Amino acid sequence: MTLDLSYLNEQPSEAQEEAVKKAVEAECIRAIATYLTEVANAMDSNAIETLNAASLRAMADELLKRLDNGEDQTN
């Protein structure tokens, strides 16, 4: 059985590339907005009044831990 792989040599059109870029950007923005909402809710529920550099770094560390945990679960 011969498998036709010629499609691998095809380049996406500029319109297709632009559509993918816009879709990725939209999902990134949606994810950031969702996260910021989670942060605001956590701040409300824990009576956190202000954010500073240290608290932002702690939030970044927590996000990285989520990624690490997700990678560990898929392996």
N, C-alpha and C positions, 0 to 999 in steps of 0.2 A: 504494500500500500504506500503510495507516494503522498507525502504531506506538502501542500503548497504553502510555503513560508514567504512568498514574495511580498506580502503585505508588510513585512518587517522593514523593507527598504523604503516604504512610502513615508513621506513627511506630512505631518498634519498641516492643514492650511492655516494661514494667519488668523482667519476667523475662528477656527477651532482652538488654536493656541490662546487667543484672547478670551474665548469663552471659558476655557479651563482656568486661566489666571483669575478671571472675575469670580468664578465659582469657588476657587480656593480662598480668595480674599474674603468673600462673603462668609464662608464657613469659619475662617479665622476670627473675623469680627464678631460673628455670632457667639463663638466660644469665649472670646474675651468678655463680651457683654454678659454672658451667662455667669462667668466666673466673678465679675464685678458685682453682680446681683447677689451671688452667694456670699461674697465678702461683706456687702452691706447688711445682709440678713444676719450674718454672724456677729457683726459689730453691734447691731441692734439687740440681739439676744444675749450678748455678753457685756453689754453696756460699755463698749469701747468708744471713747470719745474722739480720739485723734489717731492718726497714722503717722509714723515716722520712718526713717530709712531702715531702722532695725526691724520694725514690724513688716515692712514690705519685703525685706530679705527673708524673713521667716516664712512669709506666704510663698515666696518663690521656692524656697527649700521644700515646702509641703507639696507644691506642684511637681517638683522634680521627683519627690518620693512616689507620687502617684504614677508618674511615668515609669519609674524603676519597677514598681510593683506590677504594673501592667505588662512590662516586658518579661518579668519573671514568670508570670502566669501563662504566657503564651509559649514559653520554651518547654 
